[in-house]
Amino acid sequence: METFEAILKVLVIGLVLGAGLPAVFAIGLRLYAAGSGGIGDDGSTTAPNPALKAAGAFLFLLIAAVIVVGILWITRTTINYHFGVNLFPFAPVK
């Protein structure tokens, strides 16, 4: 049963990070584009919506933070070895 639980954990994390992050990025693009205003087919203009642009920018920052934390997580033992900095004190140091 322990092997099944490990496989399930890997599957869930893979789905969240593999499909969830690109979906959040796509939502951020859509919000940012909708908030920038534009010109309609009939030549009318729509005013920019700062709230939608801010929501899109927040999602971009969230994705960037997840990427940076992921890179730091992967390189945590190397950073600890070379610089003596333990970025994740709750994680075991090898």
C-alpha positions, 0 to 999 in steps of 0.5 A, spaced: 500 500 500 505 504 501 507 504 493 500 505 491 500 512 496 507 514 493 505 513 486 498 517 487 502 523 490 507 523 484 501 523 480 497 528 483 503 533 484 504 532 476 497 534 474 497 540 479 504 542 476 504 540 469 497 542 467 495 547 473 501 552 472 500 552 465 492 553 466 493 559 471 498 562 466 493 562 461 488 565 465 493 570 467 494 572 460 486 572 458 485 577 464 491 581 462 488 582 455 481 583 457 484 589 462 488 592 457 482 595 453 482 595 446 478 597 439 471 594 437 469 592 430 465 598 430 471 602 431 469 604 439 474 604 444 473 600 451 477 603 457 482 599 460 480 595 467 486 596 472 483 591 476 483 585 471 490 587 469 492 587 476 489 580 477 493 578 471 499 581 473 498 577 480 497 570 477 504 572 473 508 573 479 505 567 482 507 563 477 514 566 477 514 565 484 513 557 484 518 557 478 523 560 483 521 556 489 522 550 485 529 551 482 531 553 489 528 546 492 532 542 486 538 546 488 537 546 496 543 541 497 548 544 493 546 551 495 547 549 502 554 545 501 557 551 497 554 557 501 552 554 508 545 557 507 539 552 509 533 555 504 528 550 507 530 548 514 524 543 514 527 539 509 532 534 511 539 536 509 543 530 505 
